[in-house]
Amino acid sequence: MKQHRFLLFAIVFLLVFQMAHAADPQLKFSQVNTSIFKSEQAIYEVTITNEANFIERFQIYSHSARFVVQVEPKAETVPIDPYASKVFRILVTPKEVVGVGPYGVPIKIESLVTKSIFETSLPINIKDTNATPGLYPPNPVISVIIPTKIDPRDSMRVDVQLKNRNPRDLKDVTVTIESPLFAKTYTTTLGGMEEKGNELIFDLSHLEIPGKYKLTAKVIFEGKSYAEEVKNFEILRYYAVDNTTRVQKELFKTTTTYDFVNNGNAKEEIEKRVGTTFFRNFFITEDPAATKMREGGKAELVWTFSLQPTETMSIVTVENYRIPVFVIAVIIVLIIIYFLVRSPIVCNKDVHLTPTKEGVSDIKVKILVKNRTSLRLSNIRVIDRIPGIAELVHSEKVGTLNPTKVIRDSKRGIIVRFDLHQLDPFEERIITYNIKSKLKIIGGLSLDPAKVKFETSKGIERKTYSNAIDIKTRRE
């Protein structure tokens, strides 16, 4: 017994829960014939959509004392499945007490499941059988629904609603829609007490200037304006700057072009930053010139500029290393040429003086000969000239290299030659000899450079010279 009670309680609870969470139905009315004589029937249609997740039933009725309301088919006999729709026709017959003119028929739609009641009033006009058609003055009205804020990249929807507020049929009704951005005129008809709508779609230019605009809608009949409505709307600003980068690489040169185009509908301030380094700044040129900045330890090139709608801008940077590379290449070539043409033998001449109170008479001459290459040199001949004022002093010391040949010339002085069989790679040899002045040297004495002749490893004879000596500059 307790189990049956619990089961009954659970079923009731589920029904109540389901009804509590039911969604309201959608009701859509349409007028078939609403301007009638007293002997006629007004006809309406209502579409009921069940938004609940269970089967619904509805009852349509009216408590009006002036009108008799009939529904075909009877709504309470027609179940409506979840999320399904049914169409019912409502027939309204005026009673004898009803006079001429517009009325409203109160209608109630009640859910037989949830007990929810939805109320509305259906417009009806009772025409006078004795009236002459066309005596009613035109009385149309217009209303316009538009979005208040519009992105010009989207289409603009204008919902125009017309209503004839008396039984007179209006033919060739002109509707005008005007604004600074678009305009449209169309012709329609309005039956007695009729309401009708029209949706217009306007394509805007994506470059429309941002700001506030007005839309004016008018109803014109027989050349006269009978209704007008003004609506305000705003064109929104949007930003759409496209940025592309083009890179052209050549030998030791890179050209980078940054292209900007403002596809928006408003002026835009743009800042472009390009990373760089202290070293690269010496080789980069910009057009237009950039501002060099350092933030967070990073060096950057910065451009700031503005673009109007559809305006374009290009920034060009050229990173050119050709000049430094050319200079380095020239230096390398010169170094190579120097090593190719330089003498493989280095010859350095030096003297040591023995001064007295009366002047200098004894001079010791040193000639350093060095092979500064990794190749062996042969047949080396060191030739030096002694001025005529001095005499060669022969030395008998062991290890001293004596001249191979001595030539005395009254005009040229004494010419001495020392022969070396060969010089190994990087080998140094020192040749020394003494000369003695015939007179005391007081004013000074100059010694010419020594000349060295030799043969390379390829058998080519070459020569080189040492430095000259000015004894006056060497006095102590």
Steps between C-alpha positions, in 0.01 A plus 500: 500500500783736589671418170185602305484830691866571429454421129195731482694777679794463257268524195331814637838654583632437148188652344524810719874533431446466126223761502712738708773488238272534199583777255228747389352422158559726202187672367494658154184677379415597142200692369307351212199733489451756776299781337144367463137594498290400797356206310844357420763305693852622575763231451834462680758225516714414799802267491582337834847348543549269798839587653460244781642150500159341550170488310284814548134582448356851488156660523425819305200706618365852560270656761408792272137622520515653149644215296448127454831313470536159333821294454558248220600236584426508867839551664429283805450201273835537322810381689826675410818293522818646658654772279224454240261765365127505420293764317150593619251733332308747719161617367351815655134596443371837628177504702211737430613738776825574321514833324713627214872560550817331626493262796723255679396138556647363829638149453638258761714196427527263795729199539298203622818344640682783677187720543694800366282767334613732220284801412488723191262725307419453133427820298171507309322772308124505445415680177189708452271350237357844417836678470643597163841336449795738507360758739753412770803730489831314454652421837803273455781482756859377465753367745862405431725265693875529439815416699639798687866408441622362167830358381530627140647167393157343567170557324243728665152358552202738505166355616210714374155451657189660341151520646175632354296640787165516320293280267596687181708301256813687393658423165834623370639591840860625465753428774831691498806416707770767499833551675836655402631148434218338300146552372213288371146558377239233440123483441250275675128474588324514835159347551258630758644454851785299347844465654798390298877494531796511265866431572752699300873420486758762410865426420729766644846600388760364739663846489196688632611782729431421866236719662131548571242508221124535459255281310166649392207279397188650337162375375376693197150458353367697205801734517457586868707382796279347770753342738866541579747348745863596566752258646858564609780252445879499534768370264770340712868553440720198447871452442645274232861579412667239280877466537715301256876455491712455187867397519745526208842347558804583289873451545581644846185715479146446631207729415189461719175678414212527749171587324200635693146567373209625710193298401301639791259794499690726742839662537743275686826572679761232426829417669745266330797356688792306348772341711860596432843505666765763564720345230222475240406865547820599320388317184121562497329784317127568530245682288335678671752550779432307819545591864761284671387386843615258765247336733556205726857465377387462138578746220213577265417715199163670558267672251181680606250619238128523427292366211166624373253245357639337178834679553820301454849532642830320432808483720824388336813391686825417319766301686812544284834335586653546155733789594656332807523169313667679209745672736581170673542331162738773384701468823520122457609540137762755600628269772519213252678721247735620772590144595539411134727792408684567828860395528545166672816643660499768765820705518569739786811714540629644825824658629680533831719808553811554710501873578799706623544861604616591152210311328427150368755284322412131561165363369366144530244414232240224555288359217216263596381270222186290572302255288139567604342231282462126535710446185875454472691781326841459337789696351462797732734795438510793738656811342582812699683822421745676733543876446840617370569677833523162676711188475397134546662339805573131450411274792676181591243386760381141473141471378502834327386490138755683290409669174512280196597792284625857566510760223658842543374779277623858525154632424270245666714414797552142620248230395494183710311179418412215734380169355263262679441160346139475619246606759265241647137591572483778763879490550683817607865591426692800635785647303737740684796698387696801630594820322729775616476860393810656355401821679306567817126512412353812648235626255346160425517210261237315296515130412307379195258205525649155463381298199415129518481284189364145518328224309153370586405133517393529136840633395384859450755763598365779719645779709406707803651785700557585861448833667747793468693628801560864592781496752437856608163401636662217690759700696490450872 
